[in-house]
Amino acid sequence: MATNATRAVVVDTEAPQKLVIREVPLGPPPPGNVAVRVTAISLNRGETKRALTQSETGWRPGWDFAGVVEKAADGGGPAKGARVVGMLPAGAWAERLHAPVNAVAALPDGVSDAQAATLPVAGLTALHALRQGGLLLGKKVLVDGASGGVGHLAVQLAAASGALVTAHLRRKELAPIVEKWCTGGVIVGPTLEAARAAGPYHLILDSVGGATLASAMTMLATAGTCVTFGVSEAPTSTFESGAFFRIGGARLYGLILFDELVRVEPASQGLTLLAGLVARKVLTPKIDVEVDWSEIGDVAQRLIDRKYPGKAVLRVS
């Protein structure tokens, strides 16, 4: 392979599984970027669905990665040889990549590459969503889809913040994934309405949309906040506007992570915090599958088919 090239996952709409590993060009790192040799990547449902169903041939998917710095950036950032975790808007599923220093964080001892690779999109989404609730000590927090990639990290972070955490699940067998941290209990039911009796809630995290979002907006306490960051159920929602405004001070916040990382704080800060929590055993990512990246096609399809409630990690060999 040429020195100015690397291997990466690329969309090929003619390939049986749509995702293939191919050689792609890689020039020198731009100013302010570190060069990273990638050791692990993780898959998120949103990027994976786009890659399999919406992207054209040649698109390079990938947000989350962990690896080792091969060349440090001028003027700061992790040093050469440092183990790092980071994220990109695209193209992170590769053997080597370049990333801005504000998108990577050095890893402490005790955090594996696989654990680190789960943190960028899922962990930062959970972190920024919970911050919308302000001080959570003693407050009721409801997390829907709590066994998923974002949800299982959100319940842990909320519990670490002193919140009274309630998880909503649709499948009883998934309860053991989160019940350790759910001081407010785990509620199982076909819809979010099953959790209404345990409310009202100071903060609700919704990744489902549709009727679930409509229910969440009327289950808030006075001055409570519902954070929505997904539409896995439906892209539109009809809600009782009167019930919502009569709560008093209730708020709906739409969270797009990449926007948060521009307006609020860079990924490097949140990733440093999250990695530190993993090192101190406060945060434990759930990894459901960890295999070689040559299995990208099969793992991607199984993720879309919801065969993995937690995170899917691929080792970059």
C-alpha positions as CSV (number, residue, x, y, z in Angstrom):
1,M,0.0,0.0,0.0
2,A,1.3,3.4,-0.9
3,T,2.5,5.7,1.9
4,N,0.0,8.3,0.9
5,A,-2.9,5.9,1.2
6,T,-4.8,3.9,3.8
7,R,-7.6,1.3,4.0
8,A,-11.0,2.4,4.9
9,V,-14.7,1.3,4.9
10,V,-16.4,2.5,1.8
11,V,-20.0,2.3,0.5
12,D,-20.4,0.2,-2.6
13,T,-24.0,0.0,-3.6
14,E,-23.3,-3.0,-5.9
15,A,-21.6,-5.1,-3.1
16,P,-23.8,-7.7,-1.4
17,Q,-23.5,-6.0,2.0
18,K,-23.0,-2.5,0.8
19,L,-19.8,-1.9,2.9
20,V,-16.4,-2.9,1.8
21,I,-12.8,-2.2,2.8
22,R,-10.7,-0.5,0.1
23,E,-7.6,1.6,-0.3
24,V,-8.2,5.3,-0.2
25,P,-5.9,8.3,-0.5
26,L,-4.5,9.9,2.6
27,G,-2.3,13.0,2.4
28,P,-0.4,14.8,5.1
29,P,-2.4,16.0,8.1
30,P,-3.7,19.5,7.8
31,P,-2.6,22.2,10.4
32,G,-4.1,21.6,13.8
33,N,-4.7,17.9,13.1
34,V,-3.1,14.8,14.6
35,A,-2.4,11.7,12.5
36,V,-3.9,8.6,14.2
37,R,-3.4,4.9,13.6
38,V,-6.9,3.5,14.4
39,T,-7.2,0.4,16.6
40,A,-11.0,0.3,17.2
41,I,-14.2,1.8,15.8
42,S,-17.8,1.6,17.0
43,L,-21.0,1.7,15.0
44,N,-24.0,4.0,15.7
45,R,-27.4,3.2,14.2
46,G,-27.8,6.5,12.5
47,E,-24.6,6.5,10.5
48,T,-25.0,2.8,9.8
49,K,-28.5,3.2,8.4
50,R,-27.4,6.1,6.2
51,A,-24.5,4.0,4.9
52,L,-26.7,1.0,4.1
53,T,-29.7,2.8,2.7
54,Q,-29.0,6.4,1.7
55,S,-25.4,6.8,0.6
56,E,-23.9,6.6,-2.8
57,T,-20.9,4.5,-3.9
58,G,-17.7,6.0,-2.6
59,W,-19.1,7.5,0.6
60,R,-16.9,6.9,3.7
61,P,-18.9,6.5,6.8
62,G,-17.7,6.5,10.4
63,W,-17.9,8.8,13.5
64,D,-16.2,7.0,16.4
65,F,-12.6,5.8,16.7
66,A,-9.8,5.0,19.2
67,G,-6.1,4.7,18.3
68,V,-2.6,5.9,18.7
69,V,-1.2,9.2,17.6
70,E,1.5,8.7,14.9
71,K,2.1,12.4,14.4
72,A,1.3,15.2,16.8
73,A,-0.2,18.5,15.8
74,D,2.0,21.6,15.9
75,G,1.1,23.8,18.9
76,G,-0.7,21.3,21.2
77,G,-2.9,18.3,21.5
78,P,-2.0,14.7,22.4
79,A,1.7,13.8,21.9
80,K,3.0,11.2,19.5
81,G,2.5,7.7,20.9
82,A,-0.5,8.8,23.0
83,R,-3.6,6.5,23.0
84,V,-6.6,8.6,22.0
85,V,-10.3,8.5,21.5
86,G,-12.0,10.8,18.9
87,M,-14.7,11.5,16.4
88,L,-15.1,12.8,12.9
89,P,-18.2,13.9,10.9
90,A,-17.3,11.1,8.4
91,G,-14.6,8.7,7.4
92,A,-13.5,7.4,10.9
93,W,-13.8,3.8,9.9
94,A,-10.2,3.6,8.6
95,E,-6.8,2.3,9.4
96,R,-5.3,5.8,9.6
97,L,-6.9,9.2,9.7
98,H,-6.4,12.8,10.5
99,A,-8.5,14.5,13.2
100,P,-8.6,18.1,14.7
101,V,-7.0,18.3,18.1
102,N,-10.3,19.6,19.5
103,A,-12.0,16.3,18.4
104,V,-9.6,13.9,20.3
105,A,-8.7,13.2,23.9
106,A,-5.9,11.3,25.4
107,L,-6.9,8.1,27.2
108,P,-6.0,7.3,30.8
109,D,-4.7,3.9,31.8
110,G,-7.4,1.4,32.5
111,V,-9.6,2.3,29.5
112,S,-9.4,-0.2,26.7
113,D,-9.5,0.8,23.1
114,A,-12.8,-0.9,22.7
115,Q,-14.4,0.9,25.6
116,A,-13.0,4.2,24.3
117,A,-14.5,3.7,20.8
118,T,-18.0,3.5,22.3
119,L,-17.8,7.0,23.9
120,P,-17.8,9.7,21.2
121,V,-21.3,9.9,19.7
122,A,-23.3,7.8,22.3
123,G,-21.4,9.1,25.3
124,L,-21.4,12.8,24.3
125,T,-25.0,12.7,23.3
126,A,-25.9,11.3,26.7
127,L,-23.7,13.9,28.4
128,H,-25.1,16.9,26.5
129,A,-28.7,15.7,26.9
130,L,-28.4,15.4,30.6
131,R,-26.7,18.8,30.9
132,Q,-30.0,20.3,29.7
133,G,-31.5,19.4,33.1
134,G,-29.0,21.4,35.1
135,L,-28.4,20.2,38.6
136,L,-29.8,16.7,38.7
137,L,-29.3,15.9,42.4
138,G,-32.5,14.4,43.7
139,K,-34.4,15.2,40.5
140,K,-36.5,12.6,38.6
141,V,-35.0,11.7,35.2
142,L,-36.6,9.4,32.7
143,V,-34.6,7.7,30.0
144,D,-36.5,6.0,27.2
145,G,-34.8,3.3,25.2
146,A,-32.5,2.9,28.1
147,S,-30.8,-0.2,27.0
148,G,-29.5,1.3,23.7
149,G,-26.2,2.8,22.9
150,V,-27.0,6.3,24.3
151,G,-29.5,5.1,26.9
152,H,-27.3,2.7,28.9
153,L,-24.7,5.5,29.2
154,A,-27.3,8.1,30.1
155,V,-28.7,6.2,33.0
156,Q,-25.2,5.7,34.5
157,L,-24.3,9.4,34.1
158,A,-27.6,10.5,35.6
159,A,-27.2,8.2,38.5
160,A,-23.6,9.5,39.1
161,S,-25.1,13.0,39.2
162,G,-27.4,12.0,42.0
163,A,-30.6,11.8,40.0
164,L,-33.6,9.5,40.7
165,V,-33.3,7.6,37.5
166,T,-36.2,5.7,35.8
167,A,-35.6,3.6,32.7
168,H,-38.3,2.7,30.2
169,L,-37.9,-0.4,28.1
170,R,-40.1,-2.3,25.7
171,R,-38.5,-5.7,26.4
172,K,-38.3,-7.2,29.9
173,E,-35.2,-9.3,29.2
174,L,-33.2,-6.1,28.7
175,A,-33.8,-4.8,32.2
176,P,-30.6,-6.3,33.7
177,I,-28.5,-4.0,31.4
178,V,-29.6,-0.9,33.3
179,E,-31.4,-1.8,36.6
180,K,-28.2,-1.4,38.7
181,W,-28.3,2.4,38.1
182,C,-32.0,2.9,38.0
183,T,-32.8,4.2,41.5
184,G,-36.3,5.1,40.3
185,G,-36.9,1.7,38.8
186,V,-37.1,0.0,35.5
187,I,-40.5,0.3,33.8
188,V,-41.4,-2.2,31.0
189,G,-44.3,-1.5,28.6
190,P,-45.1,-1.2,24.9
191,T,-45.3,2.6,25.1
192,L,-43.9,5.4,27.3
193,E,-47.3,5.8,28.9
194,A,-46.3,2.9,31.2
195,A,-43.9,5.4,32.9
196,R,-46.5,8.2,33.5
197,A,-47.5,7.1,37.0
198,A,-44.0,7.4,38.3
199,G,-43.7,11.0,37.1
200,P,-43.7,13.9,36.7
201,Y,-40.1,14.1,35.6
202,H,-37.6,17.0,35.8
203,L,-35.8,15.7,32.7
204,I,-36.8,13.2,30.0
205,L,-34.5,11.9,27.3
206,D,-36.2,10.7,24.1
207,S,-34.6,9.1,21.2
208,V,-37.8,7.6,19.7
209,G,-40.0,10.5,18.5
210,G,-43.5,10.0,17.3
211,A,-46.1,9.1,19.9
212,T,-43.3,8.6,22.5
213,L,-42.3,12.2,22.2
214,A,-45.9,13.3,22.5
215,S,-46.3,11.4,25.8
216,A,-43.0,12.7,27.1
217,M,-44.0,16.3,26.6
218,T,-47.0,15.9,28.9
219,M,-45.1,14.0,31.7
220,L,-42.8,16.8,32.7
221,A,-42.7,18.5,36.1
222,T,-43.0,22.3,36.4
223,A,-40.0,23.9,34.5
224,G,-39.0,20.4,33.3
225,T,-37.2,19.7,30.1
226,C,-37.7,17.0,27.4
227,V,-34.6,16.5,25.2
228,T,-35.3,14.8,21.9
229,F,-32.4,13.5,19.7
230,G,-33.9,10.7,17.6
231,V,-36.9,9.6,15.5
232,S,-36.6,5.8,15.5
233,E,-40.4,5.5,15.9
234,A,-41.6,8.2,13.6
235,P,-40.4,11.6,12.3
236,T,-43.6,13.5,13.2
237,S,-45.5,13.8,16.4
238,T,-48.9,15.2,17.5
239,F,-49.1,16.3,21.1
240,E,-51.6,17.9,23.5
241,S,-50.4,21.5,23.4
242,G,-52.7,22.6,26.2
243,A,-51.4,19.9,28.6
244,F,-47.9,20.9,27.7
245,F,-48.1,24.7,28.3
246,R,-50.2,24.2,31.5
247,I,-47.3,22.4,33.1
248,G,-45.6,25.8,33.4
249,G,-42.1,26.5,32.2
250,A,-41.8,23.2,30.4
251,R,-39.3,23.1,27.6
252,L,-38.6,20.9,24.5
253,Y,-35.0,20.8,23.4
254,G,-33.8,19.4,20.1
255,L,-30.3,18.1,20.4
256,I,-28.0,17.6,17.4
257,L,-24.6,16.5,18.7
258,F,-22.4,18.0,16.1
259,D,-24.1,21.3,16.6
260,E,-23.5,21.0,20.4
261,L,-19.8,20.4,19.8
262,V,-19.6,23.7,17.9
263,R,-21.8,25.9,20.1
264,V,-21.2,24.5,23.6
265,E,-17.8,22.8,23.9
266,P,-15.5,20.8,21.7
267,A,-15.6,17.0,21.7
268,S,-12.1,16.8,23.4
269,Q,-13.5,18.2,26.7
270,G,-16.4,15.8,27.0
271,L,-14.3,12.8,25.9
272,T,-11.7,13.6,28.5
273,L,-14.5,13.6,31.1
274,L,-16.1,10.4,29.9
275,A,-12.8,8.5,29.6
276,G,-11.9,9.5,33.1
277,L,-15.3,8.2,34.4
278,V,-14.6,4.9,32.6
279,A,-11.1,4.7,34.2
280,R,-12.7,5.3,37.7
281,K,-15.3,2.6,37.0
282,V,-18.1,5.2,37.3
283,L,-19.1,4.5,33.7
284,T,-19.2,1.1,32.1
285,P,-19.9,0.9,28.3
286,K,-21.9,-2.2,27.3
287,I,-20.2,-3.9,24.3
288,D,-22.4,-6.6,22.7
289,V,-20.0,-7.5,19.9
290,E,-16.3,-7.0,19.4
291,V,-14.9,-8.5,16.2
292,D,-12.5,-7.7,13.4
293,W,-13.5,-4.9,11.0
294,S,-13.5,-7.4,8.1
295,E,-17.0,-8.3,9.5
296,I,-18.3,-4.8,9.0
297,G,-21.0,-5.8,6.6
298,D,-22.6,-8.4,8.8
299,V,-22.3,-6.4,12.0
300,A,-23.8,-3.3,10.3
301,Q,-26.8,-5.2,9.2
302,R,-27.3,-6.9,12.6
303,L,-27.1,-3.5,14.2
304,I,-29.8,-2.1,12.0
305,D,-31.9,-5.2,12.7
306,R,-31.5,-4.4,16.5
307,K,-29.7,-7.6,17.3
308,Y,-27.4,-5.7,19.6
309,P,-29.0,-3.6,22.4
310,G,-25.6,-2.2,23.4
311,K,-22.6,-1.1,21.3
312,A,-20.9,-2.9,18.4
313,V,-17.1,-2.5,18.3
314,L,-14.8,-3.5,15.4
315,R,-11.0,-4.0,15.9
316,V,-9.0,-2.5,13.0
317,S,-6.4,-5.1,12.2
